[in-house]
Amino acid sequence: MADAPAPTPRADVPGLAGLRAAWRAVAAALVFRGACYAVMIAAAVWNELRPAPTVPDLVLAHLPYVGWVARTNYLVWLAAYLPLSLALLALAPRTFARYTVTAGLVSLARAATLLLTGLGAPDPARAGPGIAGHAPLAAFLELLSPWQVFAKDAMAAYLTKDLFFSGHTATTFLLALYLWRFPRLRAPALAAHLLVVASVFLAHLHYAIDVAGAYAVAFSIYVLREGWARGGGRAGGATIPP
C-alpha cells in the first residue's frame, strides 16, 4: 500500500494570526486615541471659560474671510482626512495603529498647550457665543460627539478658543508623514493637507502661529516615535512595520 501523502502545510495560519494581532493593535490604538481626544476636549472646554484677548495676525490681516469656507470647513477636513486614513488602514494596519497612537499623543500635547495659552477668537465679530448658555459638563459631553458639528440646533455648543495649536493642520500633516512611505499617496496626502490649511486661514479659524505650532509639535512627536529617515526607512535603518 502506498504511503498516504503528507498533509500540505497551512502556510496561511501565521498570516492569519499576524492579521488578527494587527487588528487588535488597531482597536487598542483607536480606544487610546478616543481617550486622548476626550482629554483634549475637556481642556478646550475649560479654556472657553476664561477671558482671552484677540491678538494681531500678519497672515489673517491680508486674507479675506470667506463665509462658505467657514461653513464647510469641517467637511473639507473630513473629505481630505477620511479617505487617506482609510487607505492607510487598508494598506498597512500596523502602521495605521502606530499613526493612531501618535495622533493620540498629539491630542494630549494639544490639551497641554490649550491650558498653557489663552488666545481669543481670531475673528470675534464672527466667532459667536461658543459654549455660552451651556453648563461645562453638558458642553463637554455634547462636544465629544463627532457629529456635533452637523447639529442644526442654533444653540448647540461649539468652541471658539481651541486655538493653539491647529488640530486641522496637525492631523492632516501627521497623516501625510505616515503616508510618505507610499509613493502613490504622497501627492494626494500633501494636496489634501494644503487644502485643509488654506481652509483654516480663509475661515479665519486659527492664527498663523497656531498653524506653525501644529507643524512643530506634530513633527517633533512623529520623530520621537518613528525616528527620522536617512536614505529611506527610519533612523538607524529600521522601518515602520506594515
Salt bridges, closest charged atoms under 4 A:
ASP12 OD2 - ARG10 NH2 3.49
ASP123 OD2 - ARG126 NH1 2.82
ASP123 OD2 - HIS204 ND1 3.37
GLU142 OE1 - HIS134 ND1 3.52
ASP162 OD2 - ARG110 NH2 3.66
ASP210 OD2 - HIS206 ND1 3.25
GLU226 OE2 - ARG98 NE 2.87
GLU226 OE1 - ARG234 NE 3.78
